[in-house]
Amino acid sequence: MNWAIIFETKNLILFGNGIVTTLGLLFSSLAIGAVLALIFALLLTGPSALLRWIVGAYTYIIRGTPLLIQIYLIYYGLGQLEWIQARWDTVWPWTHFKEPFFCALLAFSLNTAGYTAEMLAGAIRETNPGEIEAAQAFGMNRTQIMLRIVLPSAMRRTLPAYSNEVVMMLQSTSLASAVPSMIDITAAAGRIYSDYYLPFEAYMAAAAIYLVATFCLIGVFRLLENHFLAYLAPRTH
Amino acid sequence: MNDYYIAILQGAVLTVGVSLLALLVSIVLGLLGAGAKLSGHPTLVGLATAYTTVVRGIPDLVVMLLVFYGGTIGLNHLLEAMGSHATVDINPFLAGVLTIGFIYGAYMTETFRGAILAIPKGQMEAAWAFGMGRTQAFLRITAPQMVRYALPGFTNNWLVLIKATALVSLIGLKEMTYLAKQASAATRSPFAFFLFTAALFLVYTTVSLYALRKLNDRYSLGSKRVQL
């Protein structure tokens, strides 16, 4: 055991950079994924059968294949297509496909959007019919009912499932280390392993960081649930 | 070009092998964990809680790398300390099966615990009244009914487990993801190979989903369904 090396300034900085990359990937993919998920969920519960089918097929494929393969498809696969090769030197947005961070971010965002869309669509479908009838009785139209009644309640009810998804996403970001030149927490540990031949210490340190991050996220979501789902809690007095 | 597709198909056999063996390990660990959590014995409950909390808080990939690389060095240090000069290499197949089994054992523990708790208490009391022992009551009363309650969670865990087997390619097991990556490097046409592998995974998850749905129908026979 040689824990002193982990705590050398150089290696602490390496892990620090890893944490910044991991959290950056996590929060940006969650933000992009949430916007996409909202659109997809509205399409999944919307009136158009064709759009329902297309989005349904999308979430089915995203949820049925490993994230690692989705990352490989975007990072290695898209770069092979001549259509993109012809554009990625000059034409925005294709220039980004040369950057590993962008490719990882795209893969994570599309992935979390697929899972979150299904959760949100489920919550929208389970909205109490009485609430919608009441809104119709008030003379609200479809958009108004969505914005004022269904979405605020459905988003709250998705919170417990979404907290699981966020924790899963944090752990999934470790796959970014499979993309060369990305230094997230796992890749930082990998570098310390190869520099000092200390795999046990390096990966244990990474595991500890992930564990702390997981507990922090769970704590934050517990606070959010106490706040936003207080009206659903059983009566205590 | 075609040879690569055939190689990936052969890799698929390995993927199925890793996932099924890992499933077996995870079911055993899950049953042990659920038993420990429900035993009421403070040490056992503490151990099982630590197991499920820690494992579910760390990425699968990190656990896998820790077991594969850390475990190899640990074993070799141990052998050296015992005065042996032999060095061992952990087989990636075994490491993959054991780590995936170990990780999903934690998820199975929670699924099985919930399923056992969902069985009405009176059932157990009736079994005791009939004079059944612990083992008999488990095999005759708990296990068959548990399947009904555990199947939805089990299905989810199984689908996630299948997808986790792609990670074993990162510790060098030549399953389909690994072979697809190798084929891409050799032919410089990664898109088709990764798409093919993704399709194979989709077939695997679809077939599993279909089979487990049939099983679910079989086990839900006789349970009341309420129509809203």
Interface residues (C-beta under 8 A of the other chain):
Chain A: I61 R63 G64 T65 P66 L67 L68 I69 Q70 Y72 L73 Y76 G77 L78 G79 Q80 L81 V167 L170 Q171 S172 T173 S174 L175 S177 A178 T186 A189 G190 Y193 Y197 P199 F200 Y203 M204 A206 A207 Y210 L211 T214 F215
Chain B: V54 R56 G57 I58 P59 D60 L61 V62 V63 L65 L66 Y69 G70 T72 I73 G74 L159 K163 A164 T165 A166 L167 S169 L170 T177 A180 K181 S184 R188 S189 P190 F191 F194 L195 T197 A198 F201 L202 T205 T206
